[in-house]
Amino acid sequence: MAAVLQERSCGGKGRPGRTPRKLFHTQDKCAKLAARGHDLRGGGALNFVFFSPHFPANGADFCDRLKKAGATVLGIGDAPYETLSAKLKPALAEYYRVADMEDYDVVFRAMGHFIHRWGRIDRFESLNEHWLELEANIRTDFNIFGTKLDFVKNLKRKSRMRAFFRKSGVETIPQRKCSDRAGAMTFIRRVGYPVVVKPDSGSGASNTFKISNPKELDQFFRDKPEGVTFVMEQFIEGLVVTYDGLVNRDGEVVLAASHRYDQSVMEVVNRDRHMSYTCFPEISPAVEEAGRKILKAFDVRERFFHIELFETKDDRVIALEVNMRPPGAWMTDAINYTFDIDVYAAWADMVVKDAAGGPYKGKYFTAYASRKRHLDYLHSHADVLAAHGDKIVHHQAIEEVFSRAMGNYAYQMRSKDPTALRQAVNYIHAEKA
């Protein structure tokens, strides 16, 4: 059973919630030793701190494989220990519960505790876009391998990504920061309507809108959230295709896969519709070439990568954005089903053992199809299982926080016959007249 520590306020003469002076001294000493490259363990297993191991749910799979690969896995989260999954609990050597994961001071204290008890921390990861900046802060403060503060904004801000796309030689979308109407109109006079506006920082299609005329532009500036920086991009007619996988600490791609969405995620979110995508057993040469060029430009190492590109009807491949994390939705498992592998184990072996793995060869097409509660579907859930149960490898309700894009219920299916999969997706999405 993992040791469990609850973050708590400290009384005495200090203000409630202040860190004890003794613990600050411990942190300072450990941080200085870490900065000089000291290993306080005297060798032994790699110490991996997994931040938010309980959410999303596949954090349990990553922690489980890290332990099996030989790492000491230490967790920091806000969920009570007793609520952690049966798979996650035995994977953790210790779990440090904090009241607020956004509070850097308490996360820093947790790291001080771990270093004092376990020695040098070798990795700090959440594999979650939301925590990129916190991760970089911790790695910088404790001299831990990985992306640090001097680079993380290049992975968070779409406006910063463009320089790397240009460096890669991959075509990119015309873009401008969108702070006022005058600047927006300057951009629109250059590229024309329609345009797309989206937050400069963040992933997914939240607060992303297509603007087709001056009236919609005025509406956007009236409703624009305060304190959020937006970018404006030329609208591209095409579908999003991804380049996903693993790159090792030498910058070499050890696993690559590709998905294609059947709909615009922006339209799915804004119109509250269902969605579908497919993971392919083979990657198109143009997507592979673009993806590898972008990885080289960003000099990514020992990470998952999820690169989004537009594929147009005239076969152009255009860089959209990068996310240095596992792909979202159920794509990580789609890679497993397509290649008949355990990508969680492949990642853990790469991190802990610097193992190359592979070679990985695609065997199946894997499709994801979601449903929305408010839509009236022609076929019931029982009908879907009866008609396509031979292809369905997983189905379940989607967590509410992800449901706007991913749907309320989803089916993952695989087959060597892409036509059969397309028929299954159409069957699931068929609506009553």
C-alpha positions in Angstrom: 0.0 0.0 0.0 1.3 3.5 -0.8 2.3 5.9 1.9 -0.3 8.7 2.0 0.4 12.3 3.1 -2.3 14.9 3.5 -1.3 18.6 2.9 -2.4 20.5 5.9 -2.1 24.0 7.4 0.5 24.7 10.0 -0.5 26.5 13.2 1.7 28.1 15.8 2.7 31.7 15.6 2.9 31.7 11.8 -0.1 32.4 9.6 -2.4 29.4 8.8 -1.3 27.5 5.8 2.4 28.6 6.0 5.1 26.1 5.3 7.2 25.2 8.4 10.6 26.8 8.4 12.2 23.3 8.7 10.5 22.1 5.5 11.6 25.2 3.6 15.2 24.4 4.7 14.8 20.8 3.5 13.5 22.0 0.1 16.2 24.6 -0.3 18.9 22.0 0.4 17.3 19.4 -1.9 16.9 21.9 -4.7 20.5 23.1 -4.5 21.7 19.5 -4.5 19.5 18.7 -7.4 20.8 21.7 -9.3 24.4 20.4 -8.8 23.3 17.0 -10.2 23.5 15.0 -6.9 21.6 11.8 -6.7 20.4 11.6 -3.1 19.5 7.9 -3.5 22.9 6.6 -4.3 21.6 4.9 -7.4 18.4 2.8 -7.7 15.1 3.1 -9.4 14.1 6.2 -11.4 11.9 8.5 -9.2 8.9 9.6 -11.2 6.4 12.2 -9.8 3.1 11.8 -11.6 1.0 15.0 -11.2 -2.8 14.4 -11.2 -2.5 10.6 -11.6 -6.3 10.2 -11.0 -7.5 12.4 -13.8 -7.9 11.8 -16.6 -8.6 8.1 -15.8 -5.8 6.7 -18.1 -3.3 8.2 -15.6 -3.7 4.9 -13.8 -2.5 3.0 -16.9 0.6 5.2 -17.2 1.5 4.9 -13.5 0.9 1.1 -13.6 3.3 0.7 -16.6 5.9 3.0 -15.0 6.0 0.7 -11.9 6.2 -2.4 -14.0 9.1 -0.8 -15.9 10.9 -0.4 -12.6 10.2 3.2 -11.6 9.3 4.5 -8.2 6.0 6.3 -8.8 5.0 9.1 -6.5 1.6 10.8 -7.0 0.4 14.4 -6.2 -3.4 15.0 -6.5 -6.4 16.5 -4.9 -8.6 13.3 -4.8 -8.8 11.5 -1.4 -6.6 8.4 -1.5 -9.6 6.1 -0.9 -11.2 7.2 -4.1 -8.2 6.3 -6.3 -8.8 3.4 -8.7 -7.8 -0.2 -7.8 -5.2 -0.1 -10.6 -3.7 3.2 -9.5 -3.3 2.6 -5.7 -0.7 -0.3 -6.0 1.2 1.6 -8.7 2.0 4.5 -6.3 4.8 4.2 -3.7 3.5 7.3 -2.1 0.6 9.7 -2.6 0.6 13.3 -1.5 -2.8 14.9 -1.4 -3.1 18.6 -1.8 -6.2 20.8 -1.4 -5.6 22.9 -4.5 -3.5 21.6 -7.4 -3.4 25.2 -8.8 -1.5 26.3 -5.7 2.2 26.2 -6.6 3.4 26.6 -3.0 1.7 23.4 -1.9 3.0 21.5 -4.9 6.5 22.8 -4.2 6.1 21.6 -0.6 5.1 18.1 -1.9 8.2 18.0 -4.0 10.3 19.0 -1.0 8.8 16.1 1.0 9.4 13.6 -1.8 13.0 14.7 -2.2 13.6 14.5 1.5 12.2 11.0 1.6 13.0 9.5 -1.8 16.1 11.4 -3.0 16.5 13.1 -6.4 13.4 13.3 -8.5 14.1 12.3 -12.1 10.9 13.1 -13.9 7.8 15.3 -13.2 4.9 14.8 -15.6 1.1 15.0 -15.8 0.8 14.2 -19.6 -2.0 16.8 -19.5 -2.0 20.1 -21.4 -3.5 22.0 -18.5 -0.5 21.5 -16.3 2.3 22.3 -18.8 3.3 25.6 -17.2 3.3 24.1 -13.6 5.4 21.2 -14.8 7.9 23.6 -16.4 8.1 25.6 -13.1 8.7 22.5 -11.0 11.3 21.2 -13.5 13.1 24.5 -13.5 13.0 24.9 -9.7 14.3 21.4 -9.0 16.5 20.9 -12.1 14.5 18.0 -13.4 14.8 16.6 -17.0 12.3 18.0 -19.5 10.7 21.2 -20.8 11.5 24.1 -18.5 10.2 27.7 -18.2 12.4 29.1 -20.9 10.6 27.0 -23.6 7.2 26.0 -22.3 5.3 29.0 -23.9 6.4 27.8 -27.3 4.3 24.7 -26.6 1.3 26.6 -25.1 0.8 29.6 -27.3 -0.4 29.2 -30.9 1.2 32.6 -31.7 4.6 31.2 -30.6 4.2 27.9 -32.5 4.3 29.7 -35.9 8.0 30.5 -35.7 8.7 26.8 -35.4 6.4 25.9 -38.2 8.2 28.3 -40.4 11.5 26.9 -39.3 10.3 23.4 -40.2 9.4 24.5 -43.7 5.8 23.2 -43.3 3.1 25.4 -44.6 1.2 27.3 -41.8 -2.0 29.3 -41.5 -1.9 33.1 -41.7 -2.5 34.4 -38.2 -2.6 37.5 -36.1 -3.1 38.3 -32.5 -6.6 39.6 -32.1 -6.8 42.3 -29.4 -9.1 44.9 -31.1 -11.5 45.3 -34.0 -9.1 47.6 -36.0 -6.3 45.0 -35.9 -8.8 42.3 -36.8 -10.0 44.3 -39.8 -6.4 44.8 -41.0 -6.0 41.0 -41.0 -9.4 40.4 -42.7 -8.6 42.8 -45.5 -5.5 40.7 -46.2 -7.1 37.2 -46.0 -10.8 37.8 -46.4 -13.8 36.2 -44.6 -14.3 33.7 -43.1 -11.7 33.7 -40.3 -11.4 31.7 -37.1 -10.7 33.1 -33.7 -9.4 31.0 -30.8 -7.6 31.4 -27.5 -3.8 31.8 -27.9 -3.2 29.4 -25.1 -5.1 26.1 -24.6 -6.1 23.0 -26.6 -9.5 21.8 -27.9 -12.2 23.9 -29.5 -13.4 25.8 -26.5 -14.1 29.5 -27.3 -13.2 28.9 -30.9 -15.5 30.5 -33.5 -15.8 30.9 -37.3 -16.5 34.6 -38.2 -18.0 35.1 -41.7 -19.1 38.8 -41.7 -18.7 42.1 -39.9 -21.9 41.5 -37.8 -20.3 38.3 -36.4 -17.1 40.1 -35.8 -18.8 42.7 -33.8 -20.6 40.0 -31.8 -17.3 38.3 -31.0 -15.8 41.5 -29.6 -18.9 42.2 -27.5 -18.8 38.7 -26.0 -15.1 38.1 -25.9 -14.0 37.0 -22.4 -11.9 39.5 -20.4 -8.3 38.5 -19.8 -8.1 35.9 -22.6 -5.7 36.6 -25.5 -7.1 35.5 -28.9 -5.5 34.8 -32.3 -7.3 35.2 -35.6 -6.5 32.7 -38.4 -7.5 32.4 -42.0 -10.3 29.8 -42.4 -9.0 26.7 -44.1 -11.4 24.3 -45.8 -10.2 20.9 -44.8 -10.2 18.2 -42.1 -7.8 17.8 -39.2 -5.4 15.0 -39.4 -2.9 14.2 -36.7 0.6 12.9 -36.3 0.9 11.2 -32.9 3.4 9.0 -31.2 6.6 8.8 -29.1 10.0 10.5 -29.5 12.9 9.3 -27.4 15.5 11.3 -25.5 17.7 11.4 -28.6 14.9 13.0 -30.6 14.2 9.9 -32.6 10.6 8.9 -33.4 10.0 5.4 -32.0 6.3 5.1 -32.7 4.0 7.1 -35.0 0.3 6.9 -35.8 -2.2 9.1 -37.5 -5.9 10.0 -37.0 -8.4 11.8 -39.2 -11.5 13.6 -37.9 -14.7 13.3 -40.0 -16.0 16.7 -38.7 -14.6 20.0 -37.7 -14.2 19.8 -33.9 -15.1 23.5 -33.7 -18.4 22.8 -35.4 -19.0 19.8 -33.1 -18.5 21.9 -30.0 -20.4 25.0 -31.2 -23.3 23.1 -32.7 -23.3 20.4 -29.9 -23.1 17.5 -32.4 -21.6 14.0 -32.3 -18.2 13.3 -33.7 -16.1 10.5 -35.2 -12.5 9.9 -36.2 -10.3 7.0 -37.5 -6.8 5.8 -36.6 -5.1 4.4 -39.7 -2.7 1.5 -39.9 -0.5 3.5 -42.3 0.4 7.2 -42.3 0.2 9.2 -45.5 3.8 10.1 -46.7 2.9 13.9 -46.7 1.6 13.8 -43.1 4.7 11.7 -42.0 7.0 14.2 -43.7 5.4 17.2 -42.2 5.2 15.7 -38.7 8.8 14.8 -38.6 9.9 18.2 -39.8 7.9 19.8 -37.0 9.3 17.5 -34.4 12.8 18.4 -35.5 12.0 22.1 -35.4 10.7 21.9 -31.8 13.6 19.5 -30.8 11.2 17.4 -28.8 12.7 14.7 -26.6 11.3 11.8 -24.5 7.7 12.7 -24.9 4.4 11.9 -26.5 3.5 14.2 -29.3 0.2 15.1 -30.9 0.5 17.4 -33.9 -2.6 18.7 -35.6 -2.5 19.5 -39.3 -5.1 20.4 -41.9 -5.5 18.2 -45.0 -7.2 20.0 -47.8 -9.1 18.8 -50.8 -6.2 19.8 -53.1 -3.8 17.6 -50.9 -2.1 20.4 -49.0 -0.9 19.6 -45.5 -0.9 22.7 -43.3 0.5 23.0 -39.7 -2.2 23.9 -37.2 -0.8 23.3 -33.7 1.3 21.0 -31.5 0.5 19.4 -28.2 3.4 17.6 -26.4 1.2 15.1 -24.7 -0.8 11.9 -25.5 -3.5 12.5 -28.1 -6.9 13.3 -26.6 -10.3 11.6 -26.6 -9.7 7.8 -26.9 -6.9 8.2 -29.4 -4.2 6.7 -27.1 -6.2 3.5 -26.9 -7.0 3.7 -30.6 -3.3 3.4 -31.2 -3.2 0.3 -29.1 -6.1 -1.3 -31.0 -4.6 -0.3 -34.4 -1.1 -1.6 -33.7 -2.0 -4.4 -31.3 0.4 -2.9 -28.7 0.4 -1.4 -25.2 1.5 2.2 -25.9 1.4 2.9 -22.1 4.1 0.3 -21.6 6.0 1.5 -24.7 6.1 5.0 -23.2 7.1 3.8 -19.7 9.9 1.6 -21.1 11.2 4.5 -23.2 11.3 6.8 -20.1 12.6 4.3 -17.6 14.9 2.1 -19.7 15.5 4.4 -22.8 14.1 1.4 -24.7 13.3 1.9 -28.4 10.6 -0.7 -28.7 9.0 -1.7 -32.0 9.1 -1.9 -34.9 5.4 -1.1 -34.8 3.2 -2.0 -37.7 -0.4 -1.1 -38.1 -2.8 -4.0 -38.4 -6.3 -2.5 -38.2 -8.4 0.6 -38.8 -9.8 1.9 -35.5 -12.8 4.2 -35.4 -14.4 6.3 -32.7 -18.1 7.4 -32.8 -19.9 9.4 -30.2 -23.5 10.2 -29.4 -25.2 13.2 -27.8 -28.1 12.8 -25.4 -30.2 15.5 -27.0 -30.1 13.9 -30.5 -32.8 11.4 -31.5 -31.0 8.4 -33.0 -32.6 5.9 -35.3 -30.9 2.9 -33.7 -30.8 2.1 -30.0 -27.7 1.2 -28.0 -28.9 -2.5 -28.1 -29.3 -2.2 -31.9 -25.7 -0.9 -32.2 -24.3 -3.8 -30.1 -26.4 -6.4 -32.1 -25.4 -5.0 -35.5 -21.8 -4.2 -34.9 -20.7 -6.0 -31.7 -18.1 -8.0 -33.7 -16.2 -4.7 -34.3 -16.8 -2.9 -31.0 -13.8 -3.2 -28.7 -15.0 -0.7 -26.1 -18.0 1.5 -25.3 -18.9 3.6 -22.3 -20.3 6.9 -21.1 -18.0 10.0 -21.4 -17.1 12.1 -18.4 -19.2 15.2 -18.4 -16.2 17.6 -18.5 -15.2 16.1 -21.9 -18.7 15.6 -23.3 -19.1 18.8 -25.3 -16.5 17.6 -27.8 -16.3 13.9 -27.2 -20.1 13.2 -26.8 -22.0 11.7 -23.9 -21.5 8.1 -25.0 -19.0 6.6 -27.4 -18.0 3.4 -29.2 -14.5 2.4 -30.2 -14.4 -0.2 -33.1 -11.7 -1.8 -35.2 -11.6 -3.8 -38.4 -9.3 -4.6 -41.3 -12.1 -3.4 -43.5 -12.4 0.4 -43.5 -15.7 0.2 -45.4 -17.3 -1.9 -42.6 -16.1 0.6 -40.1 -17.6 3.5 -42.0 -20.9 1.6 -42.2 -20.8 1.2 -38.4 -20.1 4.9 -37.8 -23.0 5.8 -40.1 -25.3 3.4 -38.3 -24.4 4.8 -34.9 -24.9 8.4 -36.1 -28.1 7.9 -38.1 -30.9 10.2 -36.8 -34.6 9.9 -37.1 -36.1 12.1 -39.8 
